[in-house]
Amino acid sequence: MKTGKKKAVIIYSGGLDSTVLLHELNRVYGPKNVLALTFNYQSKHNKVETKMEKKNCKHLGIEHRVINISQISKHLKSNLLLKGGKIPR
C-alpha cells in the first residue's frame, strides 16, 4: 500500500475493519505519521468502543482524537443512539 504520501488520517470506529486498517497504516506510515479520529455522536456503544480505540492507539503509539459531534444526534433517529429505543435482537 505504498502511496508516496507521508501521513495518513483514519476515521476510526474501533470495529474490526477500521482496526485492521489502523494496523496497516501503522505498518506503512509508522505511528508518528498516523492520526486516528473518532466521532462521538451519542451512540450506545461509544463508551465501550472509545475504550478499545484508545487502547489500540496507545498500544501502537498512534495519536487518537475524539471529536464530539453529539449535537447532531438530535437530528437523527436510531435505536443505536442513547435516546433511541431498544436494539432489536
Backbone as JSON Lines, residues from 0, in Angstrom:
{"i":0,"aa":"M","n":[0.83,-1.17,0.0],"ca":[0.0,0.0,0.0],"c":[0.88,1.25,0.0]}
{"i":1,"aa":"K","n":[1.91,1.26,-0.78],"ca":[2.78,2.42,-0.88],"c":[2.11,3.46,-1.75]}
{"i":2,"aa":"T","n":[1.9,4.64,-1.16],"ca":[1.18,5.69,-1.89],"c":[2.05,6.91,-2.16]}
{"i":3,"aa":"G","n":[3.21,6.97,-1.55],"ca":[4.06,8.13,-1.72],"c":[3.72,9.25,-0.74]}
{"i":4,"aa":"K","n":[2.64,9.12,-0.01],"ca":[2.26,10.13,0.98],"c":[3.01,9.86,2.27]}
{"i":5,"aa":"K","n":[3.2,10.92,3.02],"ca":[3.98,10.79,4.24],"c":[3.14,10.62,5.49]}
{"i":6,"aa":"K","n":[1.85,10.99,5.42],"ca":[1.0,10.9,6.61],"c":[-0.37,10.36,6.22]}
{"i":7,"aa":"A","n":[-1.08,9.85,7.24],"ca":[-2.41,9.3,7.0],"c":[-3.34,9.66,8.15]}
{"i":8,"aa":"V","n":[-4.62,9.83,7.81],"ca":[-5.68,10.04,8.79],"c":[-6.7,8.94,8.59]}
{"i":9,"aa":"I","n":[-7.16,8.37,9.69],"ca":[-8.18,7.33,9.64],"c":[-9.36,7.75,10.5]}
{"i":10,"aa":"I","n":[-10.57,7.56,9.96],"ca":[-11.77,7.7,10.77],"c":[-11.94,6.35,11.45]}
{"i":11,"aa":"Y","n":[-11.69,6.33,12.75],"ca":[-11.55,5.09,13.48],"c":[-12.76,4.81,14.36]}
{"i":12,"aa":"S","n":[-13.5,3.76,14.02],"ca":[-14.7,3.4,14.78],"c":[-14.41,2.39,15.89]}
{"i":13,"aa":"G","n":[-13.26,1.74,15.81],"ca":[-12.94,0.7,16.78],"c":[-13.44,-0.67,16.37]}
{"i":14,"aa":"G","n":[-14.15,-0.75,15.25],"ca":[-14.62,-2.03,14.74],"c":[-13.5,-2.8,14.06]}
{"i":15,"aa":"L","n":[-13.82,-4.0,13.63],"ca":[-12.81,-4.88,13.03],"c":[-12.18,-4.26,11.79]}
{"i":16,"aa":"D","n":[-13.0,-3.74,10.88],"ca":[-12.46,-3.2,9.63],"c":[-11.51,-2.03,9.87]}
{"i":17,"aa":"S","n":[-11.94,-1.07,10.7],"ca":[-11.07,0.09,10.9],"c":[-9.85,-0.25,11.75]}
{"i":18,"aa":"T","n":[-9.96,-1.27,12.6],"ca":[-8.8,-1.69,13.39],"c":[-7.76,-2.36,12.51]}
{"i":19,"aa":"V","n":[-8.21,-3.17,11.55],"ca":[-7.27,-3.77,10.59],"c":[-6.58,-2.67,9.79]}
{"i":20,"aa":"L","n":[-7.36,-1.69,9.33],"ca":[-6.77,-0.59,8.57],"c":[-5.81,0.22,9.44]}
{"i":21,"aa":"L","n":[-6.14,0.43,10.7],"ca":[-5.25,1.15,11.62],"c":[-3.89,0.46,11.68]}
{"i":22,"aa":"H","n":[-3.89,-0.85,11.8],"ca":[-2.64,-1.61,11.86],"c":[-1.87,-1.51,10.54]}
{"i":23,"aa":"E","n":[-2.59,-1.55,9.43],"ca":[-1.92,-1.44,8.12],"c":[-1.3,-0.05,7.93]}
{"i":24,"aa":"L","n":[-2.03,0.99,8.31],"ca":[-1.49,2.35,8.2],"c":[-0.28,2.51,9.11]}
{"i":25,"aa":"N","n":[-0.32,1.91,10.29],"ca":[0.81,1.94,11.2],"c":[2.03,1.28,10.57]}
{"i":26,"aa":"R","n":[1.8,0.14,9.9],"ca":[2.9,-0.58,9.25],"c":[3.5,0.22,8.11]}
{"i":27,"aa":"V","n":[2.66,0.86,7.3],"ca":[3.12,1.56,6.11],"c":[3.73,2.92,6.46]}
{"i":28,"aa":"Y","n":[3.07,3.68,7.31],"ca":[3.48,5.07,7.58],"c":[4.23,5.26,8.89]}
{"i":29,"aa":"G","n":[4.09,4.32,9.82],"ca":[4.69,4.48,11.14],"c":[3.76,5.24,12.06]}
{"i":30,"aa":"P","n":[3.82,4.97,13.36],"ca":[2.86,5.54,14.31],"c":[2.87,7.07,14.4]}
{"i":31,"aa":"K","n":[4.0,7.67,14.18],"ca":[4.07,9.14,14.28],"c":[3.46,9.84,13.07]}
{"i":32,"aa":"N","n":[3.13,9.08,12.04],"ca":[2.58,9.65,10.81],"c":[1.12,9.26,10.58]}
{"i":33,"aa":"V","n":[0.48,8.72,11.62],"ca":[-0.93,8.33,11.51],"c":[-1.71,9.05,12.6]}
{"i":34,"aa":"L","n":[-2.86,9.58,12.23],"ca":[-3.78,10.22,13.18],"c":[-5.11,9.48,13.1]}
{"i":35,"aa":"A","n":[-5.6,9.01,14.23],"ca":[-6.89,8.32,14.29],"c":[-7.94,9.27,14.86]}
{"i":36,"aa":"L","n":[-9.02,9.47,14.11],"ca":[-10.12,10.34,14.53],"c":[-11.35,9.5,14.81]}
{"i":37,"aa":"T","n":[-12.0,9.78,15.91],"ca":[-13.25,9.13,16.27],"c":[-14.29,10.21,16.5]}
{"i":38,"aa":"F","n":[-15.5,9.96,16.02],"ca":[-16.6,10.9,16.21],"c":[-17.56,10.36,17.26]}
{"i":39,"aa":"N","n":[-17.77,11.15,18.32],"ca":[-18.74,10.8,19.36],"c":[-20.07,11.45,18.99]}
{"i":40,"aa":"Y","n":[-21.04,10.62,18.6],"ca":[-22.35,11.14,18.22],"c":[-23.45,10.57,19.11]}
{"i":41,"aa":"Q","n":[-23.08,10.19,20.34],"ca":[-24.01,9.68,21.35],"c":[-24.55,8.29,21.01]}
{"i":42,"aa":"S","n":[-23.71,7.45,20.46],"ca":[-24.07,6.06,20.2],"c":[-24.1,5.29,21.52]}
{"i":43,"aa":"K","n":[-24.96,4.3,21.6],"ca":[-25.0,3.46,22.8],"c":[-23.69,2.71,23.01]}
{"i":44,"aa":"H","n":[-22.95,2.52,21.93],"ca":[-21.7,1.76,22.0],"c":[-20.46,2.64,22.22]}
{"i":45,"aa":"N","n":[-20.62,3.96,22.24],"ca":[-19.47,4.86,22.35],"c":[-18.57,4.55,23.53]}
{"i":46,"aa":"K","n":[-19.14,4.28,24.69],"ca":[-18.34,4.07,25.89],"c":[-17.37,2.9,25.72]}
{"i":47,"aa":"V","n":[-17.89,1.76,25.23],"ca":[-17.06,0.57,25.06],"c":[-16.1,0.76,23.88]}
{"i":48,"aa":"E","n":[-16.62,1.28,22.76],"ca":[-15.79,1.43,21.56],"c":[-14.65,2.41,21.8]}
{"i":49,"aa":"T","n":[-14.93,3.53,22.45],"ca":[-13.89,4.53,22.69],"c":[-12.79,3.96,23.59]}
{"i":50,"aa":"K","n":[-13.17,3.14,24.54],"ca":[-12.18,2.49,25.42],"c":[-11.23,1.62,24.59]}
{"i":51,"aa":"M","n":[-11.78,0.85,23.66],"ca":[-10.96,-0.02,22.82],"c":[-10.13,0.78,21.82]}
{"i":52,"aa":"E","n":[-10.71,1.85,21.28],"ca":[-9.97,2.71,20.34],"c":[-8.74,3.28,21.02]}
{"i":53,"aa":"K","n":[-8.94,3.81,22.22],"ca":[-7.83,4.39,22.97],"c":[-6.77,3.34,23.28]}
{"i":54,"aa":"K","n":[-7.21,2.15,23.66],"ca":[-6.28,1.06,23.99],"c":[-5.46,0.67,22.77]}
{"i":55,"aa":"N","n":[-6.12,0.5,21.62],"ca":[-5.41,0.1,20.4],"c":[-4.41,1.17,19.96]}
{"i":56,"aa":"C","n":[-4.84,2.42,19.98],"ca":[-3.94,3.51,19.56],"c":[-2.76,3.64,20.51]}
{"i":57,"aa":"K","n":[-3.01,3.52,21.8],"ca":[-1.91,3.61,22.76],"c":[-0.91,2.48,22.53]}
{"i":58,"aa":"H","n":[-1.43,1.27,22.31],"ca":[-0.57,0.11,22.06],"c":[0.32,0.33,20.84]}
{"i":59,"aa":"L","n":[-0.23,0.97,19.79],"ca":[0.53,1.19,18.56],"c":[1.33,2.49,18.59]}
{"i":60,"aa":"G","n":[1.05,3.36,19.55],"ca":[1.74,4.65,19.61],"c":[1.17,5.67,18.64]}
{"i":61,"aa":"I","n":[-0.1,5.5,18.26],"ca":[-0.77,6.39,17.31],"c":[-1.6,7.43,18.06]}
{"i":62,"aa":"E","n":[-1.52,8.68,17.63],"ca":[-2.34,9.73,18.24],"c":[-3.81,9.48,17.93]}
{"i":63,"aa":"H","n":[-4.65,9.63,18.96],"ca":[-6.1,9.38,18.82],"c":[-6.85,10.6,19.36]}
{"i":64,"aa":"R","n":[-7.72,11.14,18.53],"ca":[-8.55,12.27,18.94],"c":[-10.02,11.9,18.82]}
{"i":65,"aa":"V","n":[-10.79,12.26,19.84],"ca":[-12.24,12.05,19.82],"c":[-12.89,13.41,19.59]}
{"i":66,"aa":"I","n":[-13.71,13.49,18.55],"ca":[-14.39,14.74,18.2],"c":[-15.85,14.6,18.59]}
{"i":67,"aa":"N","n":[-16.3,15.49,19.46],"ca":[-17.67,15.45,19.94],"c":[-18.61,16.11,18.93]}
{"i":68,"aa":"I","n":[-19.46,15.29,18.33],"ca":[-20.48,15.82,17.43],"c":[-21.86,15.4,17.94]}
{"i":69,"aa":"S","n":[-21.98,15.3,19.28],"ca":[-23.22,14.81,19.88],"c":[-24.43,15.67,19.56]}
{"i":70,"aa":"Q","n":[-24.21,16.94,19.25],"ca":[-25.33,17.82,18.9],"c":[-26.08,17.34,17.67]}
{"i":71,"aa":"I","n":[-25.4,16.62,16.8],"ca":[-26.05,16.13,15.58],"c":[-27.09,15.06,15.89]}
{"i":72,"aa":"S","n":[-26.94,14.37,17.03],"ca":[-27.85,13.26,17.34],"c":[-29.3,13.72,17.51]}
{"i":73,"aa":"K","n":[-29.52,14.99,17.83],"ca":[-30.89,15.48,17.96],"c":[-31.61,15.5,16.61]}
{"i":74,"aa":"H","n":[-30.87,15.42,15.54],"ca":[-31.45,15.4,14.19],"c":[-31.55,13.98,13.62]}
{"i":75,"aa":"L","n":[-31.1,13.0,14.39],"ca":[-31.07,11.61,13.93],"c":[-32.06,10.77,14.72]}
{"i":76,"aa":"K","n":[-32.58,9.74,14.09],"ca":[-33.47,8.81,14.76],"c":[-32.94,7.39,14.55]}
{"i":77,"aa":"S","n":[-32.53,6.77,15.64],"ca":[-31.98,5.42,15.55],"c":[-31.99,4.78,16.93]}
{"i":78,"aa":"N","n":[-32.28,3.5,16.98],"ca":[-32.19,2.78,18.25],"c":[-30.75,2.6,18.7]}
{"i":79,"aa":"L","n":[-29.8,2.89,17.83],"ca":[-28.39,2.79,18.2],"c":[-27.9,3.99,19.01]}
{"i":80,"aa":"L","n":[-28.72,5.05,19.07],"ca":[-28.36,6.25,19.83],"c":[-28.85,6.15,21.27]}
{"i":81,"aa":"L","n":[-28.21,6.88,22.17],"ca":[-28.59,6.86,23.57],"c":[-30.07,7.18,23.76]}
{"i":82,"aa":"K","n":[-30.59,8.08,22.96],"ca":[-32.0,8.49,23.08],"c":[-32.96,7.51,22.41]}
{"i":83,"aa":"G","n":[-32.44,6.51,21.69],"ca":[-33.26,5.57,20.95],"c":[-33.85,4.49,21.84]}
{"i":84,"aa":"G","n":[-34.7,3.68,21.26],"ca":[-35.33,2.56,21.96],"c":[-34.39,1.38,22.06]}
{"i":85,"aa":"K","n":[-34.97,0.23,22.34],"ca":[-34.19,-0.99,22.46],"c":[-33.68,-1.42,21.09]}
{"i":86,"aa":"I","n":[-32.51,-1.99,21.1],"ca":[-31.94,-2.51,19.86],"c":[-32.56,-3.88,19.61]}
{"i":87,"aa":"P","n":[-33.16,-4.08,18.44],"ca":[-33.79,-5.38,18.15],"c":[-32.76,-6.5,18.16]}
{"i":88,"aa":"R","n":[-33.18,-7.66,18.6],"ca":[-32.29,-8.83,18.65],"c":[-32.38,-9.62,17.39]}
